[in-house]
């Protein structure tokens, strides 16, 4: 994240051109960062006050030492202002992606669901990365026959005991919150 300021002095046209250029840049590029998502709209709203002050500046003086900048099109007619839609579009997409990730997480697995250990080996993994998948998926390595809660802090023996009453259990996956008792799908 960076804050860019342009020092004056400005005539009305040069100030307006600079304001519009920086606003379009903010609309397109100002969203890329966790803090920027909040800071960018705040700064853009604060800059509206600067734009009002710029409109009260005198017109460029004919024959001045520099040619004044062309203010160009108003902001609402610039294609770059479509960048304001970035958070409107990405926000819901991120929410949906988060919900889908939760649907696939091991914590959402219930009896009858199938899982896969993304690390590959289904039984010799002390820290499996388990994800719920469809039982018709050929990657499925286990089908949940029981889900025991509260396995945090238990030894391997105690975690095995959590699945002992499910005689069909072939292997288990243990997380901090629960133990999955599994059979081959």
Number of C-alpha atoms within 10 A of each C-alpha: 13 6 9 8 9 10 7 8 8 19 19 21 20 20 25 24 20 18 21 21 17 17 20 21 14 21 21 18 17 24 20 13 12 9 10 16 13 12 15 20 16 11 15 17 10 11 15 13 10 14 16 11 13 18 14 10 14 11 13 16 11 9 7 8 7 9 11 18 16 12 16 13 10 10 14 11 10 13 10 17 18 13 17 17 12 16 15 10 10 11 12 11 12 12 11 12 12 12 12 11 14 14 15 17 16 24 17 12 21 16 13 14 20 26 30 24 21 13 11 14 11 20 14 10 14 10 11 19 18 24 20 24 22 14 17 9 11 10 15 20 22 28 26 22 19 22 20 14 14 15 18 13 11 14 10 13 8 12 23 18 12 22 22 12 11 13 9 13 19 14 16 24 26 25 21 11 12 18 23 30 28 26 17 14 15
